[in-house]
Amino acid sequence: MTTDSEKGLLDRSDTRVRHETGIADTLRAFAGRVRAGDLGSLPVVVGLVIICTVFTSLNPIFIAPNNLVNLLYDCSAVGMISLGIVCVLLLGEIDLSVGSMSGVASALLGVFWVNAGLPLPVVLAMALVAGAAVGAIYALLRVSFGMPSFVATLSGLLALLGFQLYLLGNSGSINLPYGSWMVNFGQLMVMPDWLSHLLALAPGVAILVLGMRRRANRARSRLHPGSGRGLLVKALAVTVGLELAVFYLNLGRGVPWMFGFFALLVMIMNYAITRTRWGRSVLAVGGNAEAARRAGINVKRVYFSCFMLCSTLAALGGILSASRLATSSQQAGTGDVNLNAIAAAVIGGTSLFGGRGSAWSAILGIIVIQSISNGLTLLNLSSSWRYMITGAVLAIAVIVDALARRSRTQHGRA
């Protein structure tokens, strides 16, 4: 005969076993995904930890709140361009002209807003429409004439660079008005502390709500819904991590509005890729365009949408860059902007082979690149070291991607 106290002990023991089993199942599932080649953001997170540890040990200023705030400002413009690169990489394509497109958008801002005196909203719309039009031309060349995106966008790079020089003329650069909203947005504006803490809750809540909805849908379909505790732990970990990051940044100037805007677009893009029919179509076309066409997907429409998004986000990145530097110049979009935008997407985890990737790649990758640049600047080392280290990190990211792809193939055959 079991007493009430014994039943209570058994119930608590059973609850403890179920809890441990849930966490163990979550860890085993994660380990299984890693063995199968689904690394997700693991390599870039490990890389960030190593980078931060090394630079902080060499110069403690690296981890200072205000230095990290400046780093986030610097991430936003090129990160926005990289977000567009993610769209075309998911198709297994490339856009080599994003730097030049950002330079043209910057030039349009200076010429028509500062020199011609047109209203700022009109000029911003002009720049974004110009980006969409350029992307549509690339898609047309790809789907109608079969021109490889590498060649089409390389041609566009040269044409857009020439157009940028034509727009700016002999002056070479146009200063944006100091004290204007655009310049303040790119250099000074930060969120109130309470708002930044409130917004830091959003990703965790989204993970929890969307995960619960997915579990409910799988349960209705008589499929295993997955671990509820694992979902809760993931949402809690993301929320605690972001709240701590926001608290630390608020010890300095605070979270920049420009980075918040970039992060918002990343979240929207991530939802579109993972939760919408359009996103599933993009991944299907990137995996196998012919199979996607036979399955009834409008492949041409997918190409147009991705290339137009890429060039439009490049134009938006050029606008943010102009507001950050308070100038539109012939140097905007040149140098290493192109390569950094592409490298950020790849380093962040988007596959060069198409069909696999995430919008979060843009944020993670650009933070890695800007952390390297920022850390080397604090150490007073030349830009040659930045190029060499960034190149090495990019090579490692591509090798990891290739090995993960091979592992997925072998696991699928097994």
WOTA-V454305 format. One record per backbone hydrogen bond with DSSP energy under -0.5 kcal/mol. NH is the residue of the N-H (numbers start at 1). CO is the residue of the C=O. Records with the same first field share a line. If there is no record, write none. Layout:
# WOTA-V454305
NH->CO ; CO
This chain:
# WOTA-V454305
7->3
8->4
9->5
10->6
11->7
12->8
13->9
14->10
15->11
16->12
17->13
18->14
19->15
20->16
21->17
22->18
23->19
24->20
25->21
26->22
27->23
28->24
29->25
30->26
31->27
32->28
33->29
34->30
35->31
36->32
37->34
38->33
39->37
42->39
45->41
46->42
47->43
48->44
49->45
50->46
51->47
52->48
53->49
54->50
55->51
56->52
57->53
58->54
59->55
62->59
63->60
64->61
68->64
69->65
70->66
71->67
72->68
73->69
74->70
75->71
76->72 ; 73
77->73
78->74
79->75
80->76
81->77
82->78
83->79
84->80
85->81
86->82
87->83
88->84
89->85
90->86
91->88
92->89
93->88
98->95
101->97
102->98
103->99
104->100
105->101
106->102
107->103
108->104
109->105
110->106
111->107
112->108
113->108 ; 109
114->109 ; 110
115->110
116->111
118->112
123->119
124->120
125->121
126->122
127->123
128->124
129->125
130->126
131->127
132->128
133->129
134->130
135->131
136->132
137->133
138->134
139->135
140->136
141->137
142->138
143->139
144->140
145->140 ; 141
146->142
147->141
151->148
152->148
153->149
154->150
155->151
156->152
157->153
158->154
159->155
160->156
161->157
162->158
163->159
164->160
165->161
166->162
167->163
168->164
169->165
171->168
172->168 ; 169
174->328
176->326
180->177
184->180
185->181
186->182
187->183
188->184
189->184
191->255
196->192
197->193
198->194
199->195
200->196
201->197 ; 198
202->199
203->199
205->201
206->202
207->203
208->204
209->205
210->206
211->207
212->208
213->209
214->210
215->211
216->212
217->213
218->214
219->215
220->216
221->217
222->219
223->218
231->227
232->228
233->229
234->230
235->231
236->232
237->233
238->234
239->235
240->236
241->237
242->238
243->239
244->240
245->241
246->242
247->243
248->244
249->245
250->246
251->247 ; 248
252->249
254->249
257->189
260->256
261->257
262->258
263->259
264->260
265->261
266->262
267->263
268->264
269->265
270->266
271->267
272->268
273->269
274->270
275->271
276->272
279->272
280->276
281->277
282->278
283->279
284->280
285->281
286->282
287->283
288->284
292->288
293->289
294->290
295->291
296->293
297->292
299->297
302->298
303->299
304->300
305->301
306->302
307->303
308->304
309->305
310->306
311->307
312->308
313->309
314->310
315->311
316->312
317->313
318->314
319->315
320->316
321->317
322->318
323->319
324->320
325->321
326->322
327->322
328->174
329->327
330->172
332->329
334->331
337->334
340->336
341->337
342->338
343->339
344->340
345->341
346->342
347->343
348->344
349->346
350->345
351->356
354->351
355->90
361->358
362->359
363->359
364->360
365->361
366->362
367->363
368->364
369->365
370->366
371->367
372->368
373->369
374->370
375->371
376->372
377->373
378->374
379->375
380->377
381->376
385->382
386->382
387->383
388->384
389->385
390->386
391->387
392->388
393->389
394->390
395->391
396->392
397->393
398->394
399->395
400->396
401->397
402->398
403->399
404->400
405->401
406->402
407->403
408->404
409->405
410->406
411->407
412->408
413->409
414->410
